[in-house]
Amino acid sequence: MYLLDTNHCSRIIDGDQNVIKAISDLGATIIATCAIVRGELIYMAHKSERHADNLRLVEDFLKDIDVYSIDENTATIYGELKIAVINHFGPHEKAKRRKIEIDKLGFKENDLWIAAVAKQYEFVIVSADSDFQRMKEAYDLEVTTWYQNIFDEK
């Protein structure tokens, strides 16, 4: 079971044959995304120059994929994940750790939510973002990618 991050959904929408083939090769395996990714895709479509066309492409894509919601269980996992990341990557002094902002550690709030959904439903996260790989150092997550992000430092 795989949970697609925004970058892989965007690649599918754009017709990236490598990502589409990776999905095809999985056969009947469950491929899904989550409400956070849905929001990011819709935002990206609206801010693009061809927002009406891109929004239509996003909506067509979202019709064909399960989109998992956020609930109380997700929120609990999110809280556990966030504190694990802060404890692992944050300052050693407790007082400073309490005040640290997650983005200062190189993580995006949305990615923590995406990881929480993946953990809740036992999905492998499919993303080219290195922050998911870093999260694995602090929390038990499975992560893979079906393409290499040339802008992402490894």
C-alpha positions in Angstrom: 0.0 0.0 0.0 1.4 3.3 -1.1 0.6 6.9 -0.2 1.6 9.4 -2.9 3.0 12.8 -1.9 2.3 15.9 -3.9 5.4 15.6 -6.1 4.5 12.1 -7.3 0.8 13.1 -7.9 2.0 16.1 -9.9 4.2 13.8 -12.0 1.3 11.5 -12.8 -0.9 14.5 -13.7 1.9 15.7 -16.0 2.1 12.2 -17.6 5.5 11.2 -16.3 5.8 7.7 -17.8 8.3 6.5 -15.2 6.0 7.1 -12.3 3.0 5.8 -14.2 4.9 2.6 -15.1 5.9 2.2 -11.4 2.2 2.2 -10.5 1.3 -0.1 -13.4 4.0 -2.6 -12.3 2.4 -2.8 -8.8 -0.8 -4.3 -10.2 -3.7 -4.4 -7.7 -1.7 -2.8 -4.9 -3.5 0.1 -3.2 -2.3 3.5 -4.3 -3.8 6.5 -2.5 -3.1 10.0 -1.3 -4.5 12.2 1.5 -6.5 15.3 2.1 -3.3 17.4 2.7 -1.9 16.4 -0.8 -5.4 17.2 -2.3 -5.1 20.7 -0.8 -1.6 21.2 -2.1 -2.6 20.1 -5.6 -5.6 22.4 -5.7 -3.5 25.3 -4.4 -0.8 24.6 -7.0 -3.4 24.6 -9.8 -5.0 27.9 -8.6 -1.6 29.7 -8.5 -0.6 28.5 -11.9 -0.9 30.6 -15.1 -3.4 28.1 -16.6 -5.3 27.6 -13.4 -8.6 26.5 -15.0 -6.9 23.8 -17.1 -4.7 22.7 -14.3 -7.6 22.6 -11.8 -9.5 20.4 -14.2 -6.5 18.0 -14.5 -6.2 17.9 -10.7 -9.9 17.1 -10.3 -9.7 14.4 -12.9 -6.7 12.8 -11.2 -8.4 13.0 -7.8 -11.5 11.2 -9.1 -9.4 8.2 -9.8 -7.5 7.9 -6.5 -8.6 7.3 -2.9 -8.0 10.4 -0.7 -7.6 9.5 3.0 -8.9 12.1 5.5 -7.5 13.4 8.7 -9.1 12.3 11.9 -8.5 12.0 15.7 -6.1 9.0 15.2 -4.2 10.9 12.6 -3.8 13.9 15.0 -2.5 11.6 17.7 0.1 10.1 15.4 1.0 13.6 14.1 1.7 14.8 17.7 3.8 11.7 18.4 5.7 12.2 15.1 6.3 15.9 15.6 7.7 15.5 19.2 9.9 12.6 18.0 11.3 14.8 15.2 11.9 17.7 17.6 13.5 15.5 20.2 15.8 13.9 17.6 16.8 17.0 15.5 16.1 19.9 17.9 18.3 21.5 20.5 19.4 19.4 23.5 18.2 21.9 26.0 14.6 21.2 26.9 13.7 24.9 27.2 14.9 25.5 23.7 13.2 22.4 22.4 9.8 23.6 23.7 10.2 26.8 21.6 11.5 25.3 18.4 9.5 25.7 15.2 9.5 22.6 13.0 10.4 24.5 9.9 13.6 25.7 11.5 14.6 22.0 11.6 13.9 21.6 7.9 10.5 20.0 8.0 7.2 21.2 6.7 4.0 20.9 8.8 2.1 19.4 5.8 4.7 16.7 5.4 4.3 15.7 9.1 0.5 15.4 8.4 1.1 13.3 5.3 3.5 11.0 7.2 0.9 10.7 10.0 -1.7 9.5 7.5 0.8 7.0 6.0 1.6 5.7 9.5 -2.0 5.4 10.5 -3.0 3.3 7.5 0.4 1.5 7.2 1.2 3.0 3.8 4.7 3.4 2.3 5.2 7.1 1.6 6.1 7.8 -2.0 8.0 11.0 -2.2 11.1 12.6 -3.6 11.3 15.0 -0.6 14.3 14.3 1.6 12.5 15.4 4.8 10.6 12.1 4.8 13.9 10.2 4.7 15.1 12.4 7.6 11.8 11.7 9.5 12.7 8.0 9.4 15.7 8.7 11.7 13.2 9.8 14.4 10.1 7.7 13.7 9.2 4.4 12.2 8.2 5.2 8.6 8.6 3.5 5.3 9.5 5.8 2.4 10.4 5.3 -1.3 10.5 7.3 -4.4 9.8 6.5 -8.1 11.9 9.3 -9.4 14.9 11.4 -8.3 14.3 15.0 -7.4 17.3 16.8 -8.9 16.7 19.8 -6.7 16.7 17.8 -3.5 19.9 17.4 -1.7 20.6 13.8 -0.7 
